Amino acid sequence: MKKPFFCPLFRYFLLFFILIALDWSAVGQVNKTPVRVLALTEAGGIHAPFVAAAKLWLKQLADENKFTVDYIETAEPITDAFLARYQLFIQLNYPPYMWSDTAKAAFRRYITEGKGGWIGFHHATLLGEFDGYAMWPWFSEFMGGIRYKNYIASFAKATVRVEARTHPCMKGVPASFDVQKEEWYTYNKSPRPNVNVLATVNESTYSPDTDIKMGGDHPVIWSNEQVKARNVYIFMGHHPDLFKNAAFVTIFRNAIFWGLGN
């Protein structure tokens, strides 16, 4: 059978359009913005084992989900231009002091203007006068207007109760879960009037019992919805064994992807 005269021409155009499609696909891959996360961590000290465990866990999560985590151990590098490289800022136990005025201003804009997400752990609410530094008033307001008051130095086991069951950070988390060893900071007041409380600790479950209590309403996970950035503070963050706690790991993972806008 005689072949139609247009077949070679048809094949030529088909090949041409396939090559064009592949070329545009490659351009899209090159121009795709990589996902980058910044973690500000404490260097050494009593929280070093938790930070080390967090780094191992974050590396595995980042490798599996194709994003990058960069670490700094001081707030000194923080500027507007530096933060612009990152879609999520994790304050991994670094306290709210020892920040330069430049770093404070850049971080405040990052949060209030919603330039990226934020997750804070444990030491991030160490608000007061420490190591010769004055309290950072804006950060106190960001955390609900609180000031650090006391902590359980000898640690206590306790039950955490989830309040905001439908919040993305609480997806797949049981209604309550136990934390084996934690310091359970107390504050001068509950942040509840100024934040969305996601979970509280039941002070009646402290083991061993202690007089260091908030007096009933003791939030331990919350989000400030008065700023544009997606943000969540997670009080737990002292002991590396938290990464063996399925509820804690789920909350951390949820917070990362929610903070990234997923």
Summary of the structure (lengths in Angstrom):
residues: 262
radius of gyration: 23.4
end to end distance: 57.3
largest distance: 96.6
contacts: 781
relative contact order: 0.15
helix: 36%
strand: 24%
